[in-house]
Amino acid sequence: MSDIPRREFVRSALAGGAALMLPGTLYNAGLFGRRGFSAQTDSHIEVLLDEPIGTIAPEVYGHFTEHLGGVIYDGVWVGEDSKVPNIGGIRKALVDALKRIRPSVIRWPGGCFADSYDWRDGVGPRENRPTRTNFWIDDPGFKNVDGGPALYDPNEFGTSEFEHFCRLVGAQPYLAVNVRTLPAQAFREWLEYCNAPAGKTTWSDVRETAGDKDPYDVRFWGVGNESWGCGGNFTPEEYVEEFRRFTTWSMPHYGLDLSYIASGPSGADTEWSRRMFEALRERNAIDSVWGLSVHHYSSAPGVGNHAVDYDEIGWYDLLERANRMERVITSNWAAIGPIDRQHHVKLVVDEWGAWHDNAPLEDPSHLFESQQTIRDALVTSLTLDIFHRHADKVGMANVAQLINCIHSLFLSHDDKFTVTPPYHVFDMYAAHQGGQSVRTLVSAPEVSWTSRNGEARELWGLSGSASVKDRELTLTVTNSSLAEPRECEVAVRGGAIKSVRATTLISDDVHAVNDFDHPDRVTPKTVDIQTTGPSLVHDFPPASVTKLAITLG
Ligand code: AHR
């Protein structure tokens, strides 16, 4: 994937006089934007209330849970007889903390696992359910693990348990359908289990034995996962054949408007997206797609990818790779635009996060688990702000994965539990959900460094996004510099500031983590700021994430 051509982006925008017509936030590195500012600060932010981009779909604040390592077993599911406090087998501490950040949607059961999973193994009385070999069993990360639910899935956690988890936290379910190893008929029956009216079919009767007379009304269905890879090694054209088989004619809707999410590219592989959409157009099938799934993980090269003991280069390299999300979104959008001219299909970034190469923390079966630092919190804030700036394009996003895995908001083992720094960003940013994203111009000195492979690189000094809901303006800002604070004048165009509350996430040691003994090591602080009028001056500390909750007069 190539780098984002930031300087060119700014120059061409200015040259064309089209700066204010571009989607999202424009970063001009001091080239313009000082007009109308009163303070002599090194940075400026203009929030343009009269320039809406789109509503930030609450589904952008989605999560992802896969039967992988410690995500489900020891993470979400502890079992009804566990000494770990639980609600019907689901870890209570997780339910309580997750509810607070308003999770809009949760994706399950994978990931690569989904294309090996038979949902019928996970329904009916638990004591009758079969144990199956997990998709990930041959991963080298399991070399010190001998047995257990991460290798041999007991199917204690199935569709109804997942639905109960979603209900407990107030999220919509998003199910990933097995396209690689099951026929379309199995999908049809899964739909029936979830959505058929009570007492009408054998599968809805089985659902009732789980205590659920009423249908689950599952709306979001992913048709396969990474179908170019673990989901079947399909070509885009072959995948479209499968997609058609799985979604046309015979699928019962039970009065619901089903939203099918098609398996899309890895990152900015726009060739997959373009060919897939060409094939959909040939079959007159674009309208049957609700969302195009896109995955983007960020890893810093070399030693910089250690989750905790990274160096300065590792800090910047990772943030720069997280920022490539912008390119992933704009390039895929541009690739499908000439085919889906009305932009009927939205992008669904249903896997994203920083993927470090560390060993699990306490339990060796927690495959891909790593600690999270303030650096991962900044990956979170940069990414969510990108989604807001492209609110017109992104219909859903799911951070990967919820607990005990890649970019996790939670870590647990037995009865131990903590939230991580990225959790706090989700908490701070929850106010953006459902808000109207408005164009925001940022001007700040750039951050420069030499990357691990010796290239001169630059990052935007400050970045962020803004949204408005009921006269409440939420402005979120990341200062990516490890060393430089930014003094910034924030001007609200088209409105007046009545009151401001600032919440800042910062860490006195950028390598610090929240662990089971110190769960509050990295937590945000909130203060009220006394200011009124059209603008305010705020100091953004280095390596920080800030939310300014501004009540408009
Ligand atoms: O999240 C881990 C894996 O990464 C998922 O199973 C797969 O979809 C992706 O490659």
Residues whose N, C-alpha, C, O or C-beta is under 5 A from the ligand:
A	BS01	AHR	G111 C112 F113 E226 A400
